[in-house]
Amino acid sequence: MDVANPAPEWITDRIWLEILTLESLEPFKGFAENFHTYLQDYKKIFDSTDPERATLPQEWADGLDDFQKIIFLKCLRPDKVTNAMQDFVSNNLGQKFIEPQTADLHLVFRDSSATTPLIFVLSVGTDPAADLYKFAEEMKFSKRLNTISLGQGQGPRAESLMRAAMEKGQWVFFQNCHLSPSWMPSLERLVEQVDPDHVHKDFRLWLTSMPSPQFPVMILQNGSKMTVEPPRGIKANLLRSYITLSDDFLTSCTGKVDEFKHLLLSLCLFHAVLLERRKFGPLGFNIPYEFTDGDLRICMSQLRMFLMEYTEIAYKVLKYTAGEINYGGRVTDDWDRRCVMNVLDDFYAAKVLDANFCYDDSQIYHQLPPVSEHQAYVGYVRSLPINDTPEIFGLHENANITFAQNETYRTLTDLLDLQPKTATAGENRDVVIEKLVKDVLSRVPRPLPLATVMEKYPVIIFLPTVLELKLADGYGLNLAGFRYSATY
């Protein structure tokens, strides 16, 4: 259907082409003409700050279901599709499915046994070691937990630790299994040899590994698996920071409990801001840095120590240790270091000690009364919005548009990858690629038989002849290289 763009000044060619494409779907028949008729209504939706919750004009408000409205939103405002997906999931499955979830090791441990390995599947920038150490302390197993980071030459020591732990009823924690692929068959053999009738009932095997084809399939099938991913968003990061704390820790800074609570919230928010600035690309940092929970934990310890050791709050010391050493130690770009220090100035400052202090103009992120207990802080964090506003990062609203659009396209690409393939008998991606490679290789010509050519046409010391032979030789090498790269 060829309908002219009714408002080129705000409807781009891409938007209008996608709206016309909607006409091919049965629920959207006549949608382009309707768009013409109610152009100003659609202009309001286009300019809205939350178009995912706007009402469509006339019959389309009731004629389209929630999912079909997301399809339309993808055409008009792709930067808000993720928000619309969140509303869709919340309305159909429940709010808890879009809220950040924290791993509960108690539940995992309760369903485990001495013959069931417990596996943390890692992603970049994550480390569950601190959570496991805290859990071991709660279970009175901190002195019976043996840890080893796998790598070259660590196999025999790890095997010895595991055999001893099976007899004594201890825990063993093997970190970074993906870094020791040659020892994985030995680990598989050890796990297979665990006899439920003879192993101590308190024995547990904890493993961490990045996704790796060398990790034993048998262990994956028989083990309890937990994915460990970095939290996304200010809310999820703050929740991860506070969920592991306690009232004893919040009140542990004798003489400066109120100051410690205020500055601790500031520090955790600063940590979350640094992590989330990376999603804005070059607008956030010139180079994306892998800040970790370890950086936050050491800053917490130093904050408590300096508050107890100094009569006055040593802001310069706190800023230097956090900005230049703990976090700054990872920063290699001078402008990024300057950015970190400027951001830190807003969080390590006397003004944050005010119980009514707000970190942003919208007053979403603010201090709590000093009498607040741990559960009050967790409750406040859970009340925060899932989607962040750019102002908390010190950025303009427009900075969020590019990130939100990229997130939409990335999410849709992931959804397409999850769809069953339409190739013969539902072939998977690897099979399709293998067939394509074989088809391409079958069309690649064979290399020129230089030996036969030189025998039939003896070499004459003549520049064109020499160049032709050199080109023929290079042509053969390129073909061989292509065949090798396509095969392996």
Helices and strands as residue ranges (DSSP letters): H 13-22, G 26-28, H 31-37, H 39-47, G 51-53, H 59-63, H 66-76, G 78-80, H 81-92, G 95-97, H 105-110, E 118-121, H 129-138, G 142-144, E 145-149, H 155-168, E 171-175, G 177-179, G 181-183, H 184-192, E 204-209, H 217-222, E 224-227, H 234-243, H 247-250, H 257-277, G 278-283, H 293-309, H 315-319, I 320-326, G 328-330, H 334-345, G 350-353, H 374-382, G 390-393, H 399-418, G 424-426, H 429-443, H 450-456, H 463-487
